[in-house]
Amino acid sequence: MMQSKQMKFKYFYQQFFSHISIIIVAFLLLSLLFTHYFENLVYENKAEELISYGKAILTDLKEAPSFASDDIISQYSNVLESRKMSFSMFDEDGKLFIVNQKGPAIKNLPKDKWNAVTKGKTIIVQSDYKSFGQEGVTFVVLPYLDNGKFIGGVLLTSPISGSSKMIEQLNKYLLYAIFIAFGVSFLQSWFLSRIHVHRIKRLREATSLVSEGNYQVKVNSSNFDEIGALANDFNHMVNKINESMLEIESLENRRRQFMADVSHEMRTPLTTISGVIEGLKNDMIPEEDKERGINLVSQEAKRLIRLVNENLDFEKIRSNQIQLFKENIQLLEVLEIIQDQLSMLAEEKNNHIIVEAKPEIMVMADYDRLIQILINITKNSIQFTSNGTIWLRGRRETGATIIEVEDTGIGIDAKEIENIWRRFYKADISRTSTPYGEFGLGLSIVKQLVLLHNGEIDVSSEEGQGTKFTIRFKDE
């Protein structure tokens, strides 16, 4: 079945329309609020102006003699007419006794507003009342009180046509401003959206390259915003992948080398065992040589067992699968045990093992693993020394116990010293099999065990001048 394709709404348009919509809504709200505020301000100013004229008229009428009232009214009528305003006077019953030609009928004032006027309140009407016979006017009604008694008042009116034109003009300019701002915001939103989308697009392209196996890709990063932080994280991720790939490649190379080394080490004893067994099976070995052949098979089988055991031991140590039981051990006693165990091997090559350590020297270590470390190193010294001397020394330094194993053997080339810790490495190019650490695992195990003790091991050597191993066990 064909899956229906979902329409994609590009991130560019999402950014663009979100910016534009926010700006449009903001401008519309601001325009409406500003227009409303300006209209109220215009009407309030007009009302305050009418009220000030009304108060002035009432004050002058109160203070002027009765014969001068007509002159005062005439003067104000002329002034107000020049400002396109008009006023009317009315009595306590709402009857007009002075009516300007443009004055509205007070009798049409709503009852609630009339009641407010009779109680001494000033009434302001900011909208047009058709019932007043005129449209588009703003008027105020001021009560006239005599010793607190309502005896009439004054009504002033002003057309709102001028104010409306002003508001209309303002709205027109606001509309122009909205269109201009919309155009500017359109370009700015388009530009900003393009920038953000371009940055995200670069991240997407880089991610595609990584998915295709290219781990050298980098993107421009910064701490300016979240996209920059994302780019930083992306680069960090690629670096980690690179490190992991290098580690995987290194592990794969080590695996290949391990398989090659193991195959090489096993080929010789297996070939020997297979040959002897075939010879015995087919009666191709003389009777007097059969016992020697059986002994050879036994030795080669034990050799294979040692290879397997050393590999298992090395893997356990390397993966921290062994547990150390540290204790204070007398170093002299340990060195003498090594001397006793390996004296026969040393004598086969006419070597002498000499122990040099004071009885009070102690070392904090796992007893069994310490014996294993020293046996491996001493066997290595015996292997490469003939008619010489091997020293086992112990001494104290500040905060540590130092153990030295030195021989007068053939030594090691300076270029080869770092390689002796590698698994299956042999310094002798011919790879001649010997009974002592013949698989090249002994020193690898030694280094791992020393590191597990939080110790340090160094080696110094010169060709033909012997070799010295120095082990440092720190005090706990």
C-alpha positions in Angstrom: 0.0 0.0 0.0 1.2 3.5 -0.8 1.5 5.7 2.1 0.0 9.1 1.8 2.5 11.9 1.6 2.2 14.5 4.4 2.6 18.1 3.3 5.6 19.6 4.9 5.5 23.2 6.1 9.1 24.4 5.8 10.8 25.8 8.8 11.6 29.0 6.9 7.9 29.7 6.4 7.2 28.9 10.0 9.8 31.4 11.1 8.7 34.0 8.6 5.0 33.8 9.2 5.5 33.7 13.0 7.5 36.9 12.9 5.1 38.7 10.6 2.0 37.6 12.5 3.5 38.8 15.8 4.4 42.2 14.3 1.0 42.6 12.6 -0.9 41.7 15.8 1.3 44.0 17.9 0.9 46.9 15.5 -2.9 46.5 15.3 -3.3 46.4 19.0 -1.0 49.4 19.5 -3.0 51.3 16.8 -6.3 50.5 18.3 -5.2 51.4 21.8 -3.5 54.6 20.5 -6.6 55.6 18.5 -8.9 55.0 21.4 -6.7 56.9 23.7 -6.4 59.9 21.3 -10.1 60.0 20.8 -10.8 60.1 24.5 -8.1 62.7 24.9 -9.7 64.9 22.2 -13.1 64.6 23.7 -11.8 65.2 27.2 -10.0 68.4 26.1 -13.1 69.6 24.3 -15.2 68.9 27.3 -12.8 70.7 29.7 -12.8 73.7 27.4 -16.6 73.8 27.4 -16.7 73.4 31.1 -14.2 76.2 31.6 -16.3 78.6 29.5 -19.4 77.5 31.3 -17.9 78.2 34.7 -16.7 81.6 33.5 -20.2 82.5 32.2 -21.8 81.5 35.5 -19.2 83.3 37.6 -19.5 86.5 35.5 -23.3 86.4 35.7 -23.3 86.0 39.4 -20.9 88.9 40.0 -22.3 91.3 37.4 -25.4 93.5 38.0 -28.6 92.5 36.4 -28.6 95.2 33.8 -25.2 94.0 32.5 -26.3 90.4 32.0 -27.2 90.9 28.4 -23.9 92.4 27.6 -22.0 89.5 29.3 -24.1 86.9 27.4 -23.6 88.8 24.1 -19.8 88.9 24.6 -19.6 85.2 25.4 -21.9 84.4 22.5 -19.5 86.1 20.1 -16.4 84.5 21.6 -17.9 81.0 21.5 -19.3 81.5 18.0 -15.8 82.4 16.8 -14.7 79.0 18.2 -17.7 77.3 16.6 -19.3 76.8 20.0 -22.7 77.9 21.4 -24.5 78.0 24.7 -28.0 78.3 26.2 -29.4 79.2 29.6 -32.3 77.3 31.2 -34.3 77.6 34.5 -35.0 75.1 37.3 -37.8 73.5 35.2 -35.5 73.0 32.1 -37.1 75.8 30.1 -34.7 77.7 27.9 -34.8 81.5 28.2 -31.7 82.3 26.2 -31.2 80.1 23.1 -28.4 80.4 20.7 -29.3 79.5 17.2 -27.2 76.3 17.5 -28.4 75.3 21.0 -30.0 71.9 21.5 -33.3 71.4 23.4 -32.6 70.7 27.1 -36.0 69.1 27.5 -34.7 66.1 25.6 -32.0 65.4 28.2 -32.4 61.9 29.7 -34.1 61.9 33.0 -31.2 60.4 34.9 -28.9 63.1 33.6 -31.3 65.8 34.4 -31.6 64.6 38.0 -27.8 64.6 38.2 -27.8 68.3 37.0 -30.5 69.3 39.6 -28.3 67.9 42.3 -25.4 70.1 41.3 -23.4 67.8 39.0 -21.9 68.7 35.7 -22.9 66.5 32.8 -20.6 65.7 29.9 -21.9 64.0 26.8 -19.1 62.7 24.5 -21.4 61.1 21.9 -24.1 62.5 19.6 -27.7 62.3 20.6 -30.1 62.2 17.7 -32.9 63.0 20.0 -31.3 66.4 20.5 -32.0 67.3 17.0 -28.3 67.5 16.1 -25.6 65.0 15.2 -21.9 65.1 15.8 -21.8 67.4 18.9 -20.1 67.4 22.2 -21.9 69.3 25.0 -21.8 69.9 28.7 -24.5 70.9 31.2 -23.4 73.0 34.2 -25.9 73.6 37.0 -26.4 77.2 38.5 -26.8 77.1 42.3 -27.8 80.0 44.5 -26.9 79.3 48.1 -27.1 75.6 47.3 -30.4 75.8 45.6 -30.7 74.8 41.9 -32.2 77.6 39.9 -31.1 76.7 36.4 -27.9 76.3 34.4 -26.0 76.7 31.2 -25.6 74.3 28.3 -22.6 74.5 25.9 -22.2 72.7 22.7 -19.3 72.2 20.2 -19.4 70.2 16.9 -17.1 67.2 16.8 -16.5 67.5 13.0 -13.1 69.1 13.6 -12.1 66.5 16.2 -13.3 63.7 13.9 -11.3 65.1 11.0 -8.2 65.2 13.3 -8.8 61.6 14.4 -9.4 60.5 10.8 -6.2 62.2 9.7 -4.4 60.5 12.6 -5.8 57.1 11.6 -4.7 57.7 8.0 -1.1 58.3 9.2 -1.3 55.3 11.5 -2.3 53.2 8.5 0.6 54.5 6.5 2.9 53.7 9.4 1.5 50.2 9.6 2.1 49.6 5.9 5.7 50.9 6.2 6.4 48.9 9.3 4.9 45.9 7.7 7.2 46.3 4.7 10.2 46.7 6.9 9.3 43.8 9.2 8.6 41.7 6.1 12.2 42.2 4.8 13.7 41.8 8.3 11.7 38.7 9.0 12.7 37.2 5.7 16.3 38.0 6.3 16.4 36.6 9.9 14.5 33.5 8.9 16.9 32.9 6.1 19.9 33.2 8.5 18.3 30.7 11.0 17.3 28.3 8.3 20.7 28.4 6.7 22.4 27.6 10.0 20.0 24.7 10.6 20.5 23.6 7.0 24.3 23.4 7.5 23.7 21.3 10.6 21.4 19.0 8.6 24.0 18.6 5.8 26.7 17.9 8.3 24.5 15.3 10.0 23.9 13.6 6.6 27.7 13.5 6.0 28.2 11.9 9.4 25.5 9.3 8.6 27.4 8.5 5.4 30.6 7.8 7.4 32.4 11.1 7.1 33.5 11.9 10.6 35.8 14.8 9.7 33.0 17.3 9.1 32.8 20.4 11.2 30.3 23.2 11.5 30.7 26.8 12.6 29.8 27.1 16.3 29.2 29.8 18.8 27.8 30.5 22.2 25.4 33.2 20.9 22.2 31.2 21.0 20.8 27.6 21.2 21.7 26.9 17.5 25.3 27.8 18.2 25.2 25.6 21.3 23.8 22.8 19.2 26.6 23.2 16.7 29.1 23.0 19.6 27.4 19.8 20.8 27.5 18.4 17.2 31.3 19.1 16.9 31.8 17.5 20.3 29.8 14.5 19.1 31.9 14.2 15.9 35.1 14.4 17.9 33.9 11.6 20.2 32.9 9.5 17.2 36.4 10.1 15.7 38.0 9.0 19.0 35.7 5.9 19.1 36.5 5.0 15.5 40.2 5.3 16.2 39.8 3.1 19.3 37.8 0.6 17.3 40.4 0.6 14.6 43.1 0.1 17.2 41.2 -2.7 18.8 40.7 -4.4 15.4 44.4 -4.1 14.7 45.2 -5.6 18.1 42.7 -8.4 17.5 44.3 -9.2 14.1 47.8 -9.1 15.7 46.6 -11.2 18.6 45.2 -13.9 16.2 48.4 -13.8 14.2 50.6 -14.1 17.3 48.5 -16.9 18.9 48.4 -18.8 15.6 52.2 -18.5 15.3 52.7 -19.6 18.9 50.4 -22.6 18.6 51.5 -23.7 15.2 54.9 -25.1 16.3 53.7 -27.2 19.3 50.7 -28.5 17.4 52.8 -29.4 14.4 55.2 -31.3 16.7 52.4 -33.1 18.6 50.6 -34.0 15.3 53.9 -35.3 13.8 54.8 -37.5 16.8 51.3 -38.9 17.1 51.2 -39.8 13.3 54.6 -41.4 13.7 53.5 -43.5 16.7 50.2 -44.4 14.9 52.0 -45.6 11.8 54.9 -47.3 13.6 57.3 -44.9 11.9 59.2 -44.1 15.1 61.7 -46.7 16.3 61.0 -48.4 19.6 64.0 -46.7 21.3 62.7 -43.2 20.3 59.1 -43.7 21.3 59.6 -42.6 24.9 61.4 -39.5 23.8 58.6 -38.7 21.3 56.0 -39.2 24.1 58.0 -36.8 26.3 58.1 -34.3 23.5 54.3 -34.5 23.1 53.9 -34.0 26.8 56.2 -30.9 26.9 54.4 -29.4 23.9 51.0 -30.0 25.4 52.1 -28.3 28.6 53.4 -25.4 26.5 50.0 -25.0 25.0 48.4 -25.1 28.4 50.7 -22.3 29.6 49.9 -20.2 26.6 46.1 -20.5 27.2 46.6 -19.8 31.0 48.7 -16.8 30.4 46.2 -15.4 27.9 43.3 -15.9 30.4 45.4 -14.4 33.2 46.3 -11.4 31.1 42.6 -10.7 30.1 41.5 -11.0 33.7 44.1 -8.5 34.9 43.5 -6.1 32.0 39.7 -6.1 32.6 40.1 -5.7 36.4 38.5 -9.0 37.1 41.0 -9.9 39.8 40.9 -8.7 43.4 44.0 -7.7 45.3 44.4 -8.4 49.0 47.2 -6.0 50.1 49.2 -6.5 53.2 52.6 -5.5 54.7 55.1 -8.0 53.4 58.8 -8.4 54.4 60.6 -7.8 51.1 63.7 -9.7 52.0 61.7 -12.9 52.5 59.9 -12.5 49.2 63.2 -12.0 47.3 64.8 -15.0 48.9 61.8 -17.1 47.9 62.3 -16.0 44.3 66.0 -16.8 44.6 65.2 -20.4 45.8 62.5 -21.0 43.2 64.6 -19.9 40.2 68.1 -20.9 41.3 68.0 -24.2 39.3 66.9 -22.3 36.1 69.7 -19.8 36.7 72.3 -22.5 37.2 71.3 -24.1 33.8 72.7 -21.0 32.2 75.5 -20.6 34.7 73.9 -17.5 36.3 74.0 -16.4 40.0 71.1 -14.8 41.7 72.1 -12.3 44.5 69.6 -10.8 47.0 70.3 -7.4 48.5 67.7 -6.0 51.0 67.5 -5.1 54.6 65.2 -7.2 56.9 63.2 -4.1 58.1 62.1 -3.1 54.6 58.3 -3.8 54.1 56.1 -3.5 51.0 52.3 -3.0 50.8 51.2 -5.5 48.1 49.2 -8.6 47.3 51.5 -11.5 48.2 50.6 -13.9 45.4 50.7 -11.1 42.7 54.0 -9.8 44.0 55.5 -13.3 43.7 54.1 -13.5 40.1 55.6 -10.1 39.2 59.1 -10.9 40.5 59.1 -14.4 39.0 58.2 -13.1 35.5 60.9 -10.4 35.6 63.5 -12.7 37.0 62.7 -15.4 34.4 63.1 -12.7 31.7 66.5 -11.8 33.1 67.6 -15.4 33.2 66.4 -15.9 29.6 68.6 -13.2 28.3 71.7 -13.7 30.6 74.4 -16.4 30.3 77.4 -16.8 32.7 76.3 -13.7 34.5 74.7 -12.3 37.6 71.1 -11.3 38.5 70.6 -8.9 41.4 67.3 -8.7 43.4 67.5 -5.5 45.4 65.1 -3.8 47.8 65.3 -0.3 49.3 63.2 2.5 50.8 62.5 6.0 49.4 60.2 8.6 50.8 56.7 7.3 50.7 57.6 4.2 48.6 59.4 0.8 48.5 61.7 0.3 45.5 62.4 -3.2 44.0 65.2 -3.6 41.4 65.9 -6.6 39.2 69.2 -6.1 37.4 71.2 -8.5 35.2 74.4 -8.6 33.1 72.7 -10.1 30.1 72.6 -9.0 26.4 70.5 -5.9 27.1 67.8 -4.3 24.9 68.1 -1.9 22.1 66.9 1.6 23.2 64.4 1.6 20.3 62.9 -1.6 21.6 62.5 -0.8 25.3 58.9 0.6 25.0 57.8 -2.4 23.0 58.7 -5.0 25.6 55.4 -4.3 27.4 53.4 -5.2 24.3 51.5 -8.5 24.2 53.4 -11.3 22.4 56.4 -9.0 21.8 59.8 -10.7 21.9 63.0 -8.9 21.8 64.8 -11.7 20.2 64.1 -11.5 16.5 64.4 -15.2 15.9 61.5 -15.8 18.3 63.4 -18.8 19.6 61.3 -20.8 22.1 62.6 -21.1 25.6 61.0 -22.4 28.8 60.9 -18.9 30.3 58.1 -16.6 29.2 58.4 -17.9 25.7 55.0 -16.5 24.6 55.9 -12.8 25.2 53.1 -12.4 27.8 55.1 -12.2 31.0 56.1 -8.6 30.9 52.6 -7.5 29.7 51.1 -9.2 32.8 53.8 -7.7 35.0 52.9 -4.1 33.9 49.2 -4.7 34.4 49.7 -6.1 37.9 52.0 -3.2 38.9 49.4 -0.7 37.6 46.7 -2.5 39.6 48.8 -1.8 42.7 48.9 1.9 41.8 52.6 1.4 41.3 55.2 2.3 38.6 57.6 0.2 36.6 60.6 1.4 34.5 63.3 -0.3 32.6 66.7 0.9 31.6 69.1 -1.1 29.3 72.0 -0.9 26.9 72.9 -3.6 24.4 75.6 -5.8 25.8 75.5 -4.0 29.2 72.5 -5.7 30.9 69.0 -4.6 31.9 67.5 -3.2 35.1 63.8 -3.2 36.0 62.7 -0.7 38.7 59.4 -1.1 40.5 58.0 1.5 42.8 55.2 0.5 45.3 53.7 3.6 47.0 52.8 3.4 50.6 49.1 3.4 51.3 
